[in-house]
């Protein structure tokens, strides 16, 4: 009986080994992971800040603006630490709406900035 079990186990091992590849790691092709083409990057939203914010949020800031919004790091910091999304998303006439004095940015513009944030604040 032990001999039958031993022969059966060896048969299973041989079948399993037969299915293994003889290729080494250098011959295996890497799996390609592509980024989705529709991710929004800072390059996609840069002009929004240049055209709507930098009149005050220049470097150095003007008209009482507390910080510049000139570089990727400036804008990312404002999103993460200064409620930039909340400020641009407020209703027309609401206290703290940016750009200061309005008009409110078009919703499609706000949505693009929100998508950039949702996509992970990608630089480029």
C-alpha positions in Angstrom: 0.0 0.0 0.0 2.8 2.4 0.8 4.5 1.7 -2.5 1.2 2.5 -4.3 1.0 5.9 -2.5 4.6 6.7 -3.2 4.2 5.9 -6.9 1.0 8.0 -7.0 2.7 11.0 -5.4 5.7 10.8 -7.8 3.2 10.6 -10.7 1.5 13.8 -9.5 4.9 15.6 -9.0 6.0 14.6 -12.5 2.7 15.8 -14.1 3.1 19.2 -12.2 6.7 19.6 -13.3 5.9 18.8 -16.9 3.6 21.9 -16.9 6.4 24.2 -15.7 8.1 26.5 -18.2 11.7 26.1 -19.2 12.0 29.9 -19.8 14.0 32.0 -17.4 12.9 35.4 -16.2 14.8 37.3 -18.9 12.7 35.6 -21.6 9.3 36.4 -20.1 7.6 39.5 -21.4 6.5 42.1 -18.9 2.9 43.0 -18.5 2.2 46.4 -20.0 0.1 48.7 -17.8 -1.1 51.7 -19.6 -2.5 54.8 -17.9 -6.0 55.7 -19.0 -5.8 58.4 -21.7 -8.5 60.5 -20.0 -6.6 61.3 -16.8 -6.4 65.1 -16.2 -3.0 66.5 -15.4 -1.8 69.9 -14.3 -0.9 70.7 -17.9 -4.7 70.4 -18.6 -5.7 72.9 -15.9 -2.7 75.2 -15.9 -4.3 77.8 -18.2 -7.3 78.0 -15.8 -5.1 79.3 -13.0 -3.0 81.5 -15.4 -6.1 83.2 -16.8 -8.3 83.4 -13.7 -6.2 83.5 -10.6 -2.7 84.9 -11.3 -4.0 88.5 -11.5 -3.8 88.4 -7.7 -2.1 85.0 -7.0 1.1 85.9 -8.8 4.6 85.6 -7.4 4.6 87.7 -5.3 0.9 87.7 -4.6 -1.0 91.0 -5.2 -4.2 92.6 -3.8 -4.0 90.8 -0.5 -3.9 87.3 -2.0 -2.2 85.0 0.6 -0.2 82.8 -1.7 0.9 82.4 -5.3 -0.8 80.0 -7.7 1.9 80.0 -10.3 3.5 76.6 -10.1 2.2 73.0 -9.8 3.4 72.9 -6.2 1.6 76.2 -5.4 -1.7 75.0 -6.8 -1.4 71.5 -5.3 -0.7 73.0 -1.9 -3.7 75.3 -2.2 -5.9 72.3 -3.1 -4.6 70.3 -0.2 -4.3 73.0 2.5 -6.4 76.0 1.6 -9.7 74.7 0.2 -9.1 75.8 -3.3 -11.9 73.6 -4.6 -14.4 75.0 -2.0 -13.4 78.5 -2.9 -14.0 78.1 -6.7 -17.2 76.0 -6.2 -19.1 78.5 -4.1 -22.3 80.0 -5.4 -22.2 83.4 -7.2 -22.2 86.1 -4.6 -21.3 83.8 -1.7 -18.6 85.0 0.7 -15.1 83.8 -0.2 -15.9 82.9 -3.8 -12.9 82.9 -6.1 -12.0 84.6 -8.3 -12.5 87.5 -5.9 -15.2 89.8 -7.2 -16.5 87.1 -9.6 -17.9 86.1 -11.9 -17.9 82.5 -10.8 -15.9 80.2 -13.1 -18.0 78.1 -15.6 -19.1 74.8 -14.1 -17.2 72.9 -16.8 -14.0 74.6 -15.7 -14.7 73.8 -12.1 -15.5 70.2 -13.1 -12.1 69.9 -14.9 -10.2 71.1 -11.8 -12.2 68.6 -9.7 -11.4 65.8 -12.1 -7.7 66.7 -11.9 -7.9 66.4 -8.1 -9.9 63.1 -8.3 -7.3 61.7 -10.7 -4.6 62.3 -8.1 -3.2 65.8 -8.7 -1.0 64.5 -11.5 1.7 66.9 -12.6 2.0 65.8 -16.3 
